[in-house]
Amino acid sequence: MAEPGSTDGPVTCVGCGLLCDDVTIERSGNGIRLQPPCGLGAEWFSARAGRSARAPAATVGGQPADIETALARATELLRAARRPMLHGFDAATVEDARAAVALADRLGALVAIDGVTGAWPGAPAVPLRGAATATLGEIRDRSQLVVVWREDPETTHPRLLDRLGFGAGSSSRLGGERTLLVVDERDTATAGRADLRLRWARERDLEALTGLHALQRRLALRGTELVVELGGLLERINAVRHATFVHGPGLTAGAGGQRRLLALHELVRALCHDRHVVTLALPGAAGTRGAQDVLSWQSGYSGNVDFGTGHPELVTATRPLAAGEGVDVSLRIEGAPADPLAGIPEISLGSLPAPAAAVSIRTAAPGVHAAGTAHRLDGVPLALQAPLPGDAPTAAALLTRLLGEFAP
Amino acid sequence: MTAIRITGGRIHDPANDVDGEIREICIQDGKVVDEVGPDARRIDARGMVVMPGGVDIHAHIAGPAVNAARRLSPDERRDHPMDRTEVLRSGTGGLVPSTFATGYRYSLLGYTTVVEAAAPPLAARHVLAELRDTPMIDKAFLILMGNNQVLFELIRESGGGVSARLRDAIAWWLQATGGYGVKLVNPGGVELWKQSNGNVDSLDDDVAGFGVTPRQVLEAIGGAVDELGLPHPVHIHANNLGAPGNADTTLDTMRTLAGRQAHFAHLQFHSYGGKPGGGLGGSVSRAPELVDYLNDHPELTADIGQVMFGPAVTMTADAYVSALLRDLDGGKWISHDTEVETGCGIVPYRYRAGNYVHALQWGIGLELFLLARDPWQVMLSTDHPNGGSFLSYPKLIRLLMDRAFREDQMGRANQRAIRRTALPDGLDREYTLNEIAIITRAAPARRLGLRDKGHLGIGADADVTIYHDRADREDMFSTPRYVIKGGELAVEDGDLRRADDGLLLSSRAGFDPDVSRVLEPLFGARYTVAFEHYPVRDPALREPARIVEAVRK
């Protein structure tokens, strides 16, 4: 698709971790619209459509440059680095991530997927106890109760509730007998769609989760004012055969995030004895899940991995990584627009401008100008298409070129 | 490509009736050939044993379940780092190694072909990408179809039998995913688990909401695979895995498939007597009955799924069983439900010699190996990593080849359990090198329909493993002197010499393309991915590949 007034689809949208693959693009004089409508997705496509004609292929020190010059400068920076860090991955494809981890291995670099921003403290909860999860279709067709815990998917993953079978024309095989319950004291768009709401301050989430677990074990609750709310919630859960908890950075970000996530998984595990209960995590970006998966299979670890010793070592992050790790060059791969890390030269390989980077090379936007693979937030791998023509290389191709510069 | 002449070695090539003869093997352009020129590299294999490269018919090495297991146990791999070298990628080992480490370690063990035995078709892209990052070995994967709601619909439509539509759908699915064969895991039971933590007890239980029974699923899909003439027959993880008394279910499953080709996975886990619904502590061995049945039915084969004392990671699409292990163990647990197709459960585990149940499982596995009349019907596996790592294969080989060692190990295990097996009853069989060559390469290759593998005849793939002939068979099989993969020297003296991508092995059966019209509306009603995006078409994931054509009956 290239011409105004034309449509193309279905294609997979990389606007968020939902990776809706039923999207038709309508291009008009005013920009791009998607069917089914999604503001976030339209913004994703619009920000990248036609950019190839306007943006320089690369910049070095903020000045336009050709790709070869930019790659040469990037090679110099990486060669001089003692501790390079590869990060970003917000819109990275699996192919990008595979090439990135290969380069990190060769360079002895740090790979930070969770560590720079996002839900960094929550990630270690799964290795401690595990988790029960399911794909979207399982939740849509089986969960009679969906609890959204302090997230606002209507804003961050706009079609999530519809894809889980809530709303007009529900596609759930369960029909209408389903409840959407939102735990959040904020009046979010998601809370506005809830059948039921529970409101307490975020600071009380750990108390609520452990309290619910205690109630489930028929222990008396003491020292909490949430007895009524928790009792009601447990009653709701006990009334169904299948339930889901949707969670994300609202639960896991910041101090204590690991404990809160652990408490959720312990609760779900306990509830699973009498009914089927699963969780669904909302990642911060479309490329996060795929990058995590690639890092796991190539290194054996997920999250943040240091190849500096010649083999992968898990870096347990208790705070954002870059500041205290002695990183001296940052290689940002398909990252969301952001300022470079303070005082650290940045090489940016991405589909949007990075004017402050020491080296920036424009890439073919995944799912817009470049095909590939991405992993949906529930782990389902999906094909990305390239509905718009483009002339830029993929991040994977650039990373492979850089790898060639460091051949042993 | 390299030309190689292997001289002086004792050849064990049971597929070609060669049992320890000293012969030359010549290699050129990746194949075993009649003769090579004088410039060929010469490998002096005097005092050594030469076999085809190992073929693992049932292991779990790639895909979302394997990757989830990696995430679940970083502590388990911390002590097993693998450094990068000039030719090799870094990684981590342990029970669930990283992809590169998996390929390297299989190669170092003399294995050149491995089958990932349980891939959700919906996750084919993920499986393929991991396999692309698993070097040194050729690899195939089996797709999970025993709890597929779309196939349930087609089976119900056909009244429980094989239909042309079902055949076409299975062939379509293999084409869409790049899979090699069809795997059934606890047919019908996993669907009930996902509905409400349920399971089936017998082959005639109703799979609620679908109007089919496990027996119908077995007959229809097993029959369809048989009629399609896929290179590998239906690969079955029977119902009631691990349950006391499950030997009845296993025998019923075998009888259901009587007369059709079928492969039974990890038979050890399906060979228990005892009271159905009772505690595992009441289990006893019924391996002899199952072996008798196998002995009388050459159309059936099995891999054993031996448990080895020590750490393991249970990893199965049979999520109901995983939940039982969760409660037994109390430790880490992952469960993941994949829409329309399957479930998955993961629990790190440890088999203890002093534990009655674990010792019984260990003994039953050995019984199956030692009682089987025809080694072509029983293939070596630990259901890696469920019964233990593939790295324990050399020890298992020693248990089979060395009676004194086996008896020593029996003496360390729970005696009440050992007494409930046939092991103490004069079961003094010792496998020969030729029999080991059968159960580790010739039989798996033949059962997989890989005509170029598992033997050293002219035209075979030049996948060759050369071992020092040592009395300590564990030592011998742990460190091959040479491993040749695709005609190139891959391992020499325990060191990897080169990195090779390996091939993807896929199968192909013809089908009526109109089956898409049948499948598309069924997909639309059940999946959350678009029908047109489901097939994997990306050459970077599907190539380099070897396609093995089905031979329609």
Interface residues (C-beta under 8 A of the other chain):
Chain A: P10 T12 D21 D22 V94 E95 R98 A102 D105 R106 V126 P127 L128 R129 G130 A131 A132 T133 A134 T135 L136 G137 E138 R140 D141 R142 R163 R173 R241 H242 R269 C272 H273 D274 R275 H276 V278 D293 V294 S296 W297 Q298 S299 G300 Y301 S302 F307 T309 G310 H311 P312 E313 L314 A371 T373 H375 G379 V380 P381 L382 A383 P408
Chain B: A62 P64 V66 N67 R70 R71 L72 S73 P74 D75 R77 R78 P81 M82 D83 R84 E86 V87 R89 S90 G91 T92 G94 V96 P97 S98 T99 F100 A101 L122 A123 A124 R125 H126 A129 E130 D133 W193 K194 Q195 S196 N197 A323 R326 D327 K332 W333 I334 S335 H336 D337 T338 E339 V340 I346 A525 R526 Y527 T528 V529 A530 E532 H533 V536 R537 D538 A540 L541
